[in-house]
Amino acid sequence: MTEIREGAERETNLRRFNQALESGALGNVRLMLNSLYPAEIAHLLESLPADSRKIAWEMVVPELEGDVLLHLSDGVRAGLISEMAPSELLAATEGLETDDLADFLQDLPRAVVAEVLNSMSVQDRRRLESVLPYPEDTAGGLMNTDTITVRPDVTLDVVLRYLRRRGEIPAMTDSLIVVKRDDTYLGLLPINRFLTKDPALTVGEIMSSDVEAIDAMTSDTDVASLFAHRDLVSAPVVNGQGKLLGRITIDDVVDVIRQEADHSLMSMAGLSEEEDLFASVASSSRRRAVWLGVNLATALLASWVIGLFDAAIEKVVALAVLMPIVASMGGIAGSQTLTLVIRGMALGQISKANAWRFFTKEIAVGLVNGLIWALVVGVIAGLWFDNMQIAWILGLAMVVNLITAAVMGTTIPLLLRRLGIDPALAGSVLLTTFTDVVGFMSFLGVAAWVFL
């Protein structure tokens, strides 16, 4: 219900904004736009054609520009940054968190990056430089260096007086991080425990020392899994020597989960999750042409297989009518298995330890479904064309192709991952090729042997 309500609100905002823009009431447009959260403004900008997007972007107040740019897809953000003056880009970086600023700097011109670094204090620059070496898709790239650390030998009363002098704590701080004098990570001091215990106790007496920190080189997908499995709000990040570097908070993990979901969905169509909905015709055509070409090659291969049995098709026209059924059923069955495997791999549920068990289970499922639907389509084909030979040929091909679909749907993504290729991007194309070729080959091959 929440997702439906949010979707309705976004649609309402977009409709009201377009109406105000078309009416020329730019004052209302500006007020409406800047009353939204940065993420909502970003969503609105991505939903606008290029000309309207440019007008809307010029109305965003400078204080929000940095946060809005961070929430935009790469394609849209690059387009807006290319039209911004260096002074505007420099102003947009002010007030950004260290981890967000590290991501943002990667999209800026070198001259602007140099100005940003020169404008920072020595402490902030050191914090930023500690994040920059880590790739964006790692725990080090996600982390924020703004943390509160305490020593295990101080009392809770001392910690409380320190926090009062500090005046505020970083957002989403559910625990203070306990470290040695050399910043070696020791454990966490949960805020709820800290506030309810005797102030005379030391941090070391009540801290949680069993909470493992996350290595800085851990992939962002593994970080998201850890947060999901452990119900974390934040987590400390350490280097290879166990020294504290920063922390990751749940808002960054939510962004990773959303990006992974977008990636899986768009990759199934051979597209990027950063695709601009209103990109130019030339740009969109160029990006999609590659996978259209790959699909054409696979379609030509399937057509070539059909051409091998043109004599049988000419003699028995029913074969031409029925052969799409075999390929279609195999494609659907294979896609079901492929989706399960890709999801299982993303969640870490499929590995070498259980891959064989899953493989045999899917073959069994393919065999059972193959027999069931072979009987159904065999009866239909037999009654339709009054030819029992065609009925059992179609049924046999159905069983063969559904088993093939199970085998390919399981092995293709596992093989692609081993080769370092994204299974979500290339898996569906390869799967369709195998199920089409095997389906046509088995159906038309047996038919040619029977009728010729």
C-alpha positions as CSV (number, residue, x, y, z in Angstrom):
1,M,0.0,0.0,0.0
2,T,2.9,2.4,0.8
3,E,4.4,1.9,-2.6
4,I,1.1,2.5,-4.3
5,R,0.6,5.7,-2.3
6,E,4.1,6.9,-3.1
7,G,3.6,6.2,-6.8
8,A,0.3,8.1,-6.8
9,E,2.0,11.1,-5.1
10,R,4.8,11.1,-7.7
11,E,2.3,11.0,-10.5
12,T,0.3,13.8,-8.9
13,N,3.5,15.9,-8.5
14,L,4.5,15.3,-12.1
15,R,1.0,16.2,-13.4
16,R,0.8,19.4,-11.3
17,F,4.3,20.4,-12.3
18,N,3.7,19.9,-16.0
19,Q,0.4,21.9,-15.8
20,A,2.1,24.8,-14.0
21,L,5.0,24.7,-16.5
22,E,2.6,24.7,-19.5
23,S,0.6,27.6,-18.1
24,G,3.8,29.7,-17.7
25,A,3.3,30.1,-13.9
26,L,7.1,29.9,-13.2
27,G,6.7,31.3,-9.7
28,N,4.4,28.4,-8.8
29,V,6.8,26.0,-10.5
30,R,9.7,27.2,-8.4
31,L,7.8,27.0,-5.2
32,M,6.4,23.6,-6.0
33,L,9.8,22.2,-7.0
34,N,11.8,23.4,-4.0
35,S,9.2,22.2,-1.5
36,L,10.1,18.6,-2.5
37,Y,12.8,16.4,-1.0
38,P,16.0,16.2,-3.1
39,A,15.2,12.6,-4.1
40,E,11.7,13.7,-5.2
41,I,13.2,16.5,-7.3
42,A,15.6,14.1,-8.9
43,H,12.7,11.7,-9.8
44,L,10.7,14.6,-11.3
45,L,13.7,15.8,-13.4
46,E,14.2,12.2,-14.7
47,S,10.5,12.2,-15.7
48,L,10.8,15.3,-17.8
49,P,11.9,15.7,-21.5
50,A,15.2,17.4,-22.0
51,D,13.8,20.9,-22.7
52,S,11.5,20.9,-19.7
53,R,14.2,19.4,-17.5
54,K,16.6,22.2,-18.3
55,I,14.0,24.8,-17.3
56,A,13.2,22.9,-14.1
57,W,16.9,22.5,-13.1
58,E,17.5,26.3,-13.4
59,M,14.8,26.8,-10.8
60,V,16.3,24.5,-8.2
61,V,17.8,26.5,-5.4
62,P,21.6,26.2,-5.1
63,E,21.4,24.7,-1.6
64,L,19.6,21.6,-3.0
65,E,21.6,21.2,-6.2
66,G,24.3,18.9,-4.7
67,D,21.8,16.5,-3.0
68,V,19.6,16.4,-6.1
69,L,22.5,15.6,-8.4
70,L,23.5,12.7,-6.2
71,H,20.0,11.1,-6.5
72,L,20.0,11.4,-10.3
73,S,21.0,8.5,-12.7
74,D,24.4,8.8,-14.2
75,G,23.1,9.8,-17.6
76,V,20.9,12.6,-16.4
77,R,23.5,13.8,-13.9
78,A,26.3,13.9,-16.6
79,G,24.0,16.0,-18.9
80,L,23.3,18.6,-16.2
81,I,26.9,18.8,-15.0
82,S,28.1,19.4,-18.5
83,E,26.0,22.6,-18.6
84,M,27.0,23.9,-15.2
85,A,29.7,26.6,-14.6
86,P,32.6,25.6,-12.4
87,S,31.4,28.0,-9.7
88,E,28.0,26.3,-9.6
89,L,29.6,22.9,-9.3
90,L,31.8,24.1,-6.5
91,A,28.8,25.5,-4.6
92,A,26.9,22.2,-5.2
93,T,29.6,20.3,-3.3
94,E,29.2,22.3,-0.1
95,G,27.6,20.5,2.8
96,L,27.8,17.0,1.2
97,E,28.8,14.1,3.4
98,T,32.2,12.6,2.8
99,D,31.0,9.5,1.1
100,D,28.6,11.4,-1.2
101,L,31.3,13.9,-2.0
102,A,33.7,11.1,-3.0
103,D,31.1,9.8,-5.5
104,F,30.3,13.2,-6.8
105,L,33.9,14.1,-7.5
106,Q,34.2,11.3,-10.0
107,D,31.8,13.1,-12.3
108,L,33.4,16.5,-12.1
109,P,36.1,18.1,-14.3
110,R,39.6,17.9,-12.9
111,A,39.8,21.7,-12.5
112,V,36.7,21.7,-10.4
113,V,38.0,18.7,-8.3
114,A,41.2,20.7,-7.5
115,E,39.1,23.7,-6.4
116,V,37.0,21.5,-4.2
117,L,40.0,20.0,-2.5
118,N,41.6,23.4,-2.0
119,S,38.5,24.8,-0.4
120,M,38.3,22.1,2.2
121,S,39.8,22.2,5.7
122,V,42.8,19.9,6.4
123,Q,40.7,17.5,8.4
124,D,37.9,17.3,5.9
125,R,40.5,16.8,3.1
126,R,42.1,13.9,4.9
127,R,38.7,12.3,5.5
128,L,37.9,12.6,1.8
129,E,41.3,11.2,0.8
130,S,40.8,8.2,3.0
131,V,37.6,7.3,1.0
132,L,38.8,8.1,-2.5
133,P,41.1,5.1,-3.0
134,Y,38.2,2.6,-2.6
135,P,36.0,1.7,-5.6
136,E,32.4,3.1,-5.5
137,D,30.9,-0.4,-5.3
138,T,32.8,-1.4,-2.1
139,A,32.2,-0.9,1.6
140,G,35.1,1.7,1.5
141,G,33.3,3.6,-1.2
142,L,30.0,3.6,0.7
143,M,31.4,4.5,4.1
144,N,31.2,7.9,5.8
145,T,34.2,9.0,7.9
146,D,32.1,11.1,10.2
147,T,32.1,8.8,13.3
148,I,32.2,9.1,17.1
149,T,34.8,6.9,18.7
150,V,35.5,6.2,22.4
151,R,38.1,4.3,24.4
152,P,37.2,1.2,26.4
153,D,38.8,2.5,29.6
154,V,36.7,5.7,30.0
155,T,33.5,5.9,32.1
156,L,30.1,6.5,30.6
157,D,29.9,9.8,32.5
158,V,33.0,11.0,30.7
159,V,31.5,10.0,27.3
160,L,28.2,11.8,28.1
161,R,30.1,15.0,29.0
162,Y,32.1,14.7,25.7
163,L,28.9,14.3,23.7
164,R,27.4,17.4,25.4
165,R,30.4,19.5,24.5
166,R,30.3,18.2,21.0
167,G,26.7,19.4,20.7
168,E,25.5,17.0,18.0
169,I,26.1,13.5,16.7
170,P,26.1,12.2,13.1
171,A,22.8,11.2,11.7
172,M,21.7,7.6,12.2
173,T,24.1,7.0,15.0
174,D,22.7,4.0,16.9
175,S,26.1,3.1,18.5
176,L,29.4,4.7,19.4
177,I,32.4,2.9,18.1
178,V,35.0,1.6,20.6
179,V,38.6,1.7,19.5
180,K,42.1,1.5,20.9
181,R,44.4,4.4,20.9
182,D,45.8,3.4,17.5
183,D,42.2,3.2,16.1
184,T,42.0,-0.6,16.1
185,Y,38.4,-1.6,16.2
186,L,37.2,-3.3,19.4
187,G,33.4,-3.2,19.4
188,L,30.3,-1.0,19.7
189,L,28.6,0.9,22.5
190,P,24.8,0.9,21.7
191,I,23.2,4.2,22.5
192,N,20.3,2.6,24.4
193,R,22.7,0.6,26.6
194,F,24.9,3.7,27.2
195,L,21.9,5.8,28.3
196,T,20.5,3.3,30.7
197,K,23.6,2.0,32.6
198,D,25.3,3.3,35.6
199,P,27.5,6.3,34.6
200,A,30.3,5.0,36.8
201,L,30.8,1.9,34.6
202,T,33.5,2.0,31.9
203,V,32.8,1.6,28.2
204,G,34.7,-1.7,28.1
205,E,32.4,-3.2,30.8
206,I,29.2,-2.8,28.7
207,M,30.3,-2.6,25.1
208,S,29.4,-5.3,22.6
209,S,32.6,-6.9,21.4
210,D,31.0,-9.6,19.3
211,V,29.9,-7.3,16.5
212,E,32.1,-7.8,13.5
213,A,33.3,-4.8,11.4
214,I,33.0,-4.9,7.6
215,D,36.2,-5.0,5.6
216,A,36.6,-2.0,3.3
217,M,37.0,-4.1,0.2
218,T,33.7,-6.0,0.7
219,S,31.4,-5.6,-2.3
220,D,28.3,-3.3,-1.9
221,T,26.0,-6.3,-2.6
222,D,27.6,-8.2,0.2
223,V,27.2,-5.2,2.5
224,A,23.5,-5.0,1.6
225,S,23.1,-8.7,2.5
226,L,24.8,-8.2,5.9
227,F,22.5,-5.3,6.7
228,A,19.5,-7.3,5.7
229,H,20.5,-10.5,7.6
230,R,21.6,-8.7,10.8
231,D,19.0,-5.9,10.8
232,L,21.7,-3.2,11.0
233,V,21.2,0.5,11.0
234,S,24.9,1.3,10.8
235,A,28.1,-0.8,10.7
236,P,31.8,0.1,11.2
237,V,34.3,-0.3,8.3
238,V,37.9,-1.4,8.9
239,N,41.0,-1.9,6.7
240,G,43.0,-5.0,6.4
241,Q,44.8,-4.3,9.7
242,G,41.6,-3.9,11.6
243,K,41.9,-0.1,11.9
244,L,38.6,1.9,11.9
245,L,38.0,3.8,8.7
246,G,34.4,4.9,9.0
247,R,30.9,3.5,9.0
248,I,28.1,2.6,6.6
249,T,24.5,3.7,7.3
250,I,21.2,2.2,6.2
251,D,20.4,5.0,3.8
252,D,23.4,4.1,1.7
253,V,22.5,0.5,1.7
254,V,18.9,1.3,0.6
255,D,20.4,3.0,-2.5
256,V,22.5,-0.1,-3.2
257,I,19.4,-2.3,-3.0
258,R,17.5,0.0,-5.3
259,Q,20.3,0.1,-7.8
260,E,20.7,-3.7,-7.8
261,A,16.9,-4.1,-8.4
262,D,17.1,-1.6,-11.3
263,H,20.2,-3.3,-12.7
264,S,18.5,-6.8,-12.7
265,L,15.4,-5.5,-14.4
266,M,17.1,-3.4,-17.1
267,S,19.8,-6.0,-17.8
268,M,17.1,-8.6,-18.7
269,A,16.4,-6.3,-21.7
270,G,20.1,-5.6,-22.4
271,L,19.8,-2.0,-21.0
272,S,21.6,-0.1,-18.4
273,E,20.0,1.0,-15.1
274,E,21.4,4.4,-15.7
275,E,19.5,4.8,-19.0
276,D,18.0,8.3,-19.4
277,L,14.3,7.9,-20.1
278,F,14.4,11.0,-22.4
279,A,17.8,10.6,-23.9
280,S,18.3,11.6,-27.5
281,V,17.1,9.3,-30.2
282,A,20.7,8.8,-31.5
283,S,22.0,7.9,-28.0
284,S,19.2,5.5,-27.2
285,S,19.4,3.9,-30.6
286,R,23.2,3.3,-30.3
287,R,22.9,1.7,-26.8
288,R,20.1,-0.7,-27.9
289,A,21.6,-1.6,-31.2
290,V,24.2,-3.9,-29.8
291,W,21.8,-6.3,-28.2
292,L,19.4,-6.1,-31.1
293,G,22.3,-7.2,-33.2
294,V,23.1,-10.1,-30.9
295,N,19.4,-11.1,-30.9
296,L,19.4,-10.9,-34.7
297,A,22.3,-13.3,-34.9
298,T,20.6,-15.8,-32.6
299,A,17.4,-15.5,-34.6
300,L,19.3,-16.2,-37.8
301,L,20.7,-19.3,-36.2
302,A,17.2,-20.5,-35.3
303,S,16.0,-19.8,-38.8
304,W,19.0,-21.7,-40.2
305,V,18.0,-24.7,-38.2
306,I,14.4,-24.5,-39.5
307,G,15.8,-24.2,-43.0
308,L,17.5,-27.6,-42.6
309,F,14.0,-29.2,-42.5
310,D,12.2,-27.2,-45.2
311,A,11.4,-30.5,-47.0
312,A,9.5,-31.9,-44.0
313,I,7.7,-28.6,-43.4
314,E,6.6,-28.4,-47.1
315,K,5.3,-32.0,-46.9
316,V,3.5,-31.6,-43.5
317,V,2.2,-28.0,-43.1
318,A,1.1,-28.8,-39.6
319,L,4.8,-28.7,-38.5
320,A,5.0,-25.0,-39.3
321,V,1.9,-24.3,-37.3
322,L,3.0,-26.2,-34.2
323,M,6.8,-25.6,-34.0
324,P,6.5,-22.2,-32.2
325,I,4.8,-23.9,-29.3
326,V,7.8,-26.0,-28.5
327,A,10.2,-23.0,-28.6
328,S,7.8,-20.8,-26.6
329,M,7.3,-23.3,-23.8
330,G,11.0,-23.9,-23.6
331,G,11.8,-20.2,-23.4
332,I,9.3,-19.6,-20.6
333,A,10.5,-22.6,-18.6
334,G,14.1,-21.6,-19.1
335,S,13.4,-18.0,-18.0
336,Q,11.8,-19.3,-14.8
337,T,14.9,-21.3,-13.9
338,L,17.2,-18.5,-15.1
339,T,15.4,-15.9,-12.9
340,L,15.7,-18.2,-9.8
341,V,19.4,-18.8,-10.3
342,I,20.2,-15.1,-10.9
343,R,18.2,-14.2,-7.8
344,G,19.8,-17.0,-5.8
345,M,23.3,-15.8,-6.9
346,A,22.5,-12.2,-5.9
347,L,21.4,-13.2,-2.5
348,G,24.2,-15.7,-2.0
349,Q,21.9,-18.6,-1.8
350,I,23.5,-20.6,-4.7
351,S,27.2,-21.7,-4.5
352,K,29.4,-24.6,-5.3
353,A,28.1,-26.4,-2.2
354,N,24.5,-26.6,-3.3
355,A,24.6,-26.0,-7.1
356,W,24.4,-29.7,-8.0
357,R,21.3,-30.2,-5.7
358,F,19.6,-27.3,-7.4
359,F,20.6,-28.5,-10.8
360,T,19.1,-32.0,-10.3
361,K,16.0,-30.5,-8.8
362,E,15.4,-28.3,-11.8
363,I,15.9,-31.2,-14.2
364,A,13.3,-33.1,-12.3
365,V,10.9,-30.2,-12.5
366,G,11.6,-29.9,-16.3
367,L,10.9,-33.6,-16.7
368,V,7.6,-33.5,-14.8
369,N,6.4,-30.3,-16.5
370,G,7.6,-31.7,-19.9
371,L,5.5,-34.9,-19.4
372,I,2.4,-33.0,-18.3
373,W,2.4,-30.5,-21.1
374,A,3.5,-33.1,-23.7
375,L,0.3,-34.9,-22.9
376,V,-1.8,-31.7,-23.1
377,V,-0.3,-30.4,-26.4
378,G,-0.2,-34.0,-27.9
379,V,-3.9,-34.4,-27.3
380,I,-4.6,-31.0,-28.8
381,A,-2.4,-31.5,-31.8
382,G,-3.8,-35.0,-32.4
383,L,-7.4,-33.8,-32.4
384,W,-6.6,-30.7,-34.3
385,F,-4.8,-32.3,-37.2
386,D,-6.2,-35.8,-36.8
387,N,-2.7,-37.2,-36.8
388,M,-1.3,-39.2,-33.9
389,Q,2.2,-39.2,-35.3
390,I,2.4,-35.4,-35.0
391,A,0.9,-35.7,-31.5
392,W,3.7,-37.9,-30.1
393,I,6.4,-36.1,-32.1
394,L,5.3,-32.8,-30.5
395,G,5.1,-34.4,-27.1
396,L,8.6,-35.8,-27.3
397,A,10.0,-32.5,-28.4
398,M,8.2,-30.8,-25.5
399,V,9.9,-33.1,-23.0
400,V,13.3,-32.7,-24.6
401,N,13.1,-28.9,-24.7
402,L,11.8,-28.4,-21.2
403,I,14.6,-30.5,-19.8
404,T,17.1,-28.5,-22.0
405,A,15.6,-25.3,-20.6
406,A,16.2,-26.5,-17.0
407,V,19.8,-27.5,-17.8
408,M,20.6,-24.2,-19.7
409,G,18.7,-22.0,-17.2
410,T,20.9,-23.4,-14.4
411,T,24.3,-23.7,-16.1
412,I,24.4,-20.5,-18.2
413,P,24.3,-18.0,-15.3
414,L,26.8,-20.0,-13.3
415,L,29.2,-20.2,-16.3
416,L,28.8,-16.5,-17.1
417,R,29.6,-15.6,-13.5
418,R,32.8,-17.7,-13.6
419,L,33.8,-15.9,-16.9
420,G,33.2,-12.5,-15.2
421,I,30.1,-11.7,-17.4
422,D,26.9,-10.3,-15.9
423,P,24.4,-13.2,-16.0
424,A,21.5,-10.8,-16.0
425,L,22.8,-9.0,-19.0
426,A,23.7,-12.0,-21.3
427,G,21.8,-14.9,-19.8
428,S,18.4,-14.4,-21.4
429,V,19.9,-14.0,-24.9
430,L,21.9,-17.2,-24.7
431,L,19.0,-19.1,-23.1
432,T,16.6,-18.1,-25.8
433,T,19.1,-19.3,-28.4
434,F,19.5,-22.7,-26.9
435,T,15.8,-23.3,-26.3
436,D,14.8,-22.2,-29.8
437,V,17.5,-24.3,-31.5
438,V,17.0,-27.4,-29.4
439,G,13.2,-27.0,-29.7
440,F,13.2,-26.7,-33.5
441,M,15.9,-29.4,-33.9
442,S,14.1,-32.0,-31.8
443,F,10.6,-31.3,-33.2
444,L,11.6,-31.0,-36.9
445,G,14.4,-33.6,-36.7
446,V,12.1,-36.3,-35.4
447,A,9.4,-35.2,-37.9
448,A,11.8,-35.4,-40.8
449,W,12.8,-38.9,-39.8
450,V,9.2,-40.0,-39.6
451,F,7.7,-38.4,-42.7
452,L,10.6,-38.3,-45.1
